[in-house]
Amino acid sequence: MSILGVADTHVVLWYMYRNPMLSQGARLFIQNAVRLGGEIGVSSISLVEVVYLVEKRRVMPTAFEDLAALLNDPNEVFVEVPVSAGVAEGMRRVSREEVPDMPDRIVAGTGIQLGVPVVSRDGKIRGAGLRTIW
């Protein structure tokens, strides 16, 4: 299988919980990846970010366990992509002024490193000259 895109944290959560905030374009991109037998990458930083969001009570208390189970299910389209030296190199190509949030820069760097679009609603990621889907 090949990774066709990288999902920002909110995208994978919204898809997982069927949240209507997920755009039609993002939903169709994910569904197309399923149809093609491809994968959508989820950066390891998203797992860390979900722990933080659970602690701040901004997402469901089971969000970490739900996301971990999704990423460990071989029948799901989403796969974990580790933060690596290559991702850090990609992150260096994302301006800190344009995308100041470190997890967002790591997600963007993951897309750059893999040569695929980032699926994100985040205006800063979308405005940073990256290939994005929303």
C-alpha positions as CSV (number, residue, x, y, z in Angstrom):
1,M,0.0,0.0,0.0
2,S,1.0,3.6,-0.5
3,I,0.4,6.6,1.6
4,L,-1.7,9.1,-0.4
5,G,-2.0,11.9,2.1
6,V,-1.3,12.9,5.7
7,A,-4.2,13.8,8.0
8,D,-4.0,16.5,10.6
9,T,-5.1,15.5,14.1
10,H,-8.6,17.1,13.8
11,V,-9.2,15.4,10.5
12,V,-8.6,11.8,11.8
13,L,-10.7,12.6,14.9
14,W,-13.5,14.1,12.9
15,Y,-13.5,11.2,10.5
16,M,-13.3,8.6,13.3
17,Y,-16.3,10.2,15.2
18,R,-18.2,11.1,12.0
19,N,-18.2,14.8,12.9
20,P,-20.0,17.0,10.3
21,M,-17.1,19.5,10.6
22,L,-15.1,17.3,8.3
23,S,-15.3,18.9,4.8
24,Q,-16.8,17.1,1.9
25,G,-13.4,17.4,0.1
26,A,-11.5,15.8,3.0
27,R,-14.1,13.0,3.3
28,L,-14.0,12.3,-0.4
29,F,-10.2,12.2,-0.4
30,I,-10.2,9.7,2.5
31,Q,-13.0,7.6,0.8
32,N,-11.0,7.6,-2.4
33,A,-7.9,6.4,-0.6
34,V,-10.0,3.5,0.7
35,R,-11.3,2.7,-2.8
36,L,-7.8,2.8,-4.2
37,G,-6.4,0.6,-1.4
38,G,-4.2,3.4,-0.3
39,E,-3.4,4.7,3.2
40,I,-3.7,8.0,4.9
41,G,-0.8,8.8,7.3
42,V,-1.2,10.1,10.8
43,S,1.9,11.5,12.4
44,S,2.9,10.1,15.8
45,I,2.7,13.7,17.0
46,S,-1.1,13.4,16.7
47,L,-1.2,10.8,19.4
48,V,0.8,13.1,21.7
49,E,-1.5,16.0,20.8
50,V,-4.6,13.9,21.6
51,V,-3.2,13.1,25.1
52,Y,-2.9,16.8,25.6
53,L,-6.4,17.5,24.3
54,V,-7.9,14.8,26.5
55,E,-6.1,16.4,29.5
56,K,-7.5,19.8,28.6
57,R,-11.0,18.2,28.1
58,R,-11.2,19.4,24.6
59,V,-11.9,15.9,23.1
60,M,-13.7,12.8,24.4
61,P,-11.9,11.0,27.3
62,T,-11.5,7.9,25.2
63,A,-10.0,9.7,22.2
64,F,-6.5,8.4,22.7
65,E,-7.6,4.8,23.1
66,D,-9.9,5.2,20.1
67,L,-7.2,6.7,17.9
68,A,-4.6,4.1,18.9
69,A,-7.1,1.3,18.1
70,L,-7.8,2.8,14.7
71,L,-4.1,3.1,13.9
72,N,-3.5,-0.5,15.0
73,D,-6.4,-1.9,12.9
74,P,-5.0,-3.4,9.7
75,N,-8.4,-2.9,8.0
76,E,-8.4,0.9,8.5
77,V,-7.1,3.4,6.0
78,F,-5.2,5.4,8.6
79,V,-1.6,4.4,9.5
80,E,0.8,5.9,12.0
81,V,3.9,7.7,10.5
82,P,6.7,8.1,13.0
83,V,8.4,11.4,13.6
84,S,11.8,10.8,12.0
85,A,14.9,12.7,10.8
86,G,13.2,12.9,7.4
87,V,10.1,14.5,8.9
88,A,12.3,17.0,10.8
89,E,14.0,17.8,7.5
90,G,10.6,18.4,5.9
91,M,9.6,20.5,8.9
92,R,12.5,22.8,8.3
93,R,10.9,23.7,5.0
94,V,7.8,25.0,6.8
95,S,8.2,28.6,8.0
96,R,7.8,29.0,11.7
97,E,6.3,32.4,11.0
98,E,3.6,30.9,8.8
99,V,2.9,27.8,10.9
100,P,4.0,28.6,14.5
101,D,2.4,25.5,16.2
102,M,5.0,22.7,16.5
103,P,2.6,19.8,16.0
104,D,1.2,21.5,12.9
105,R,4.7,21.9,11.5
106,I,5.4,18.3,12.2
107,V,2.3,17.2,10.4
108,A,3.2,19.5,7.5
109,G,6.8,18.2,7.5
110,T,5.4,14.6,7.3
111,G,3.5,15.5,4.2
112,I,6.6,17.1,2.7
113,Q,8.8,14.2,3.6
114,L,6.3,11.7,2.0
115,G,5.6,13.9,-1.0
116,V,1.8,13.9,-0.4
117,P,-0.8,16.5,0.5
118,V,-1.8,17.4,4.0
119,V,-5.5,17.0,4.8
120,S,-6.3,19.9,7.1
121,R,-8.7,22.7,7.8
122,D,-5.9,24.7,9.5
123,G,-5.7,28.0,7.7
124,K,-2.0,28.4,8.5
125,I,-1.1,25.0,7.1
126,R,-3.2,25.7,4.0
127,G,-1.7,29.1,3.6
128,A,1.9,28.0,3.8
129,G,2.3,27.0,0.2
130,L,1.9,23.3,0.8
131,R,-0.2,20.8,-1.1
132,T,-3.3,20.5,1.0
133,I,-6.8,19.0,0.8
134,W,-9.8,20.5,2.5
